[in-house]
Amino acid sequence: MSSVSKEQKLLDLIEKSGYNIVQENGQRVFGPPPDWPQSRPPPQKGCEVFVGKIPRDCYEDELVPLLTQIGPIYQLRLMMDFSGTNRGYAFATYTNQTDANKAIKELNNCEIRANKRIGVVKSLDNCRLFIGNIPLNRTRMDVIEELSNETEGVVNAIVYNNYNKLDKQYRNRGFAFVEYKTHRVDWAVPEPNLDDEIMSKVQVLFVRHLSADCTEDMIKNIFALKSPPKINVQKVKKLKNYAFVHYFNREDAELALQTLSSISNK
């Protein structure tokens, strides 16, 4: 598909639906509906679904007609690379919870193209963002201050420290969890500071609060999804009471996170 025909299909979708499409902070937002009053709040929690394993050259002109077979959507947020391709996943918000639940039942493992099936699961309202490779001398307040300069909505940071016997000081373990007011801020890092190649390789989930008798094989068995769409785990590395679960690609990691989180919240 040429870029001209791709753009034309999006223009046709905008004209037909009346919705706008806006590119912002690593995502492309379709919606809200043109007849949605500004005074009316967005749909309540539970109306958003996560759509994973989307072909990288698949866009709103294919996704919207499929999603709206269930019911009208309030908004579609398609995660985008700077190259113009999507990142393999999106968040769709329906106008009510009934349609969202129906989409999960009817569209999960749906064949969007020949031999290409998408995963549709409950969206995780995750307000906590994992940050790795931070300098060991950074404190909790350092992390909050620096992230607040780059993003909006930072409310707290969690930093784990170890005692260094050599200099007799506490130093962090090289990572932190930053809490935001809303999970949608996860994608609001200014675009010039992001590297597409690096972001596309982030395919690891961090798991904590593990018991001492929990083995790497047990973790791998839990995080490998057996039911459609099937997702395999590449490897698991457990360290004390936490572990890193490695997947073969970012899309599988995202879909596993959303699927397992929605199960645990039931």
Secondary structure by P-SEA (a helix, b strand, c coil): ccaaaaaaaaaaaaaaccbbbbbcccbbbccccccccccccccccccbbbbcccccccccaaaaaaaaccccccbbbbbbccccccccccccccccaaaaaaaaaccccccccccbbbbbcccccccbbbbccccccccaaaaaaaaaaccccccbbbbbbbbbcccccccccccbbbbccccccccccccccccaaaaaaccbbbbccccccccaaaaaaaaccccccbbbbccccccccbbbbbcccaaaaaaaaaaaaaaaac
